[in-house]
Amino acid sequence: MTQERTPRGYPLPHTEHLLSEDVLNLREALTRIDADVAAQEASTQQGQDQLTERLHRQQLRVFHQFGF
């Protein structure tokens, strides 16, 4: 069975294969894509949390400067 992959390494179905032959490739691709999306979401959330914390600290500094 021919094994083609995307540039990111996800397995691709082949036009000459039956769906029953490619179902494992499709499952692997979907599982890996899901893991990549979850990792990206976690990274984005972590970055957002860090920015929120920095903004909060900056606001506290400003309040302290004005005697709040």
C-alpha positions as CSV (number, residue, x, y, z in Angstrom):
1,M,0.0,0.0,0.0
2,T,1.4,3.4,-1.0
3,Q,2.0,5.7,1.9
4,E,1.7,9.4,1.0
5,R,2.0,12.2,3.6
6,T,1.3,15.9,3.9
7,P,4.1,18.3,4.5
8,R,3.2,18.2,8.2
9,G,3.5,14.4,8.1
10,Y,-0.2,13.4,8.3
11,P,-1.0,10.3,6.3
12,L,-3.1,10.8,3.2
13,P,-5.6,8.4,1.6
14,H,-4.6,7.3,-1.9
15,T,-6.9,7.6,-4.9
16,E,-6.2,3.9,-5.9
17,H,-7.1,2.5,-2.5
18,L,-10.4,1.3,-1.2
19,L,-11.8,3.2,1.8
20,S,-11.3,0.0,3.8
21,E,-7.6,0.2,3.1
22,D,-7.3,3.9,3.9
23,V,-9.5,4.0,7.1
24,L,-6.4,3.5,9.3
25,N,-4.6,6.4,7.6
26,L,-7.6,8.6,8.0
27,R,-8.0,7.7,11.7
28,E,-4.3,8.4,12.3
29,A,-4.5,11.7,10.4
30,L,-7.6,12.9,12.4
31,T,-6.1,11.8,15.7
32,R,-2.8,13.7,15.0
33,I,-4.6,16.8,13.7
34,D,-6.8,16.8,16.9
35,A,-3.7,16.5,19.1
36,D,-2.0,19.3,17.1
37,V,-5.1,21.6,17.5
38,A,-5.3,20.8,21.2
39,A,-1.6,21.7,21.7
40,Q,-2.1,24.9,19.8
41,E,-5.1,25.8,21.9
42,A,-3.2,25.1,25.1
43,S,-0.3,27.2,23.9
44,T,-2.6,30.1,22.9
45,Q,-4.4,29.9,26.3
46,Q,-1.0,30.0,28.1
47,G,0.0,33.0,26.2
48,Q,-3.3,34.7,26.9
49,D,-3.0,34.0,30.6
50,Q,0.5,35.5,30.6
51,L,-0.6,38.6,28.9
52,T,-3.6,39.0,31.3
53,E,-1.2,38.6,34.2
54,R,1.2,41.3,32.8
55,L,-1.7,43.7,32.2
56,H,-3.0,43.1,35.7
57,R,0.4,43.8,37.2
58,Q,0.8,47.0,35.0
59,Q,-2.6,48.2,36.1
60,L,-1.6,47.7,39.8
61,R,1.6,49.7,39.3
62,V,-0.4,52.5,37.8
63,F,-2.9,52.5,40.7
64,H,-0.1,52.5,43.2
65,Q,1.6,55.5,41.5
66,F,-1.7,57.5,41.8
67,G,-2.2,56.5,45.4
68,F,-5.1,54.1,44.9
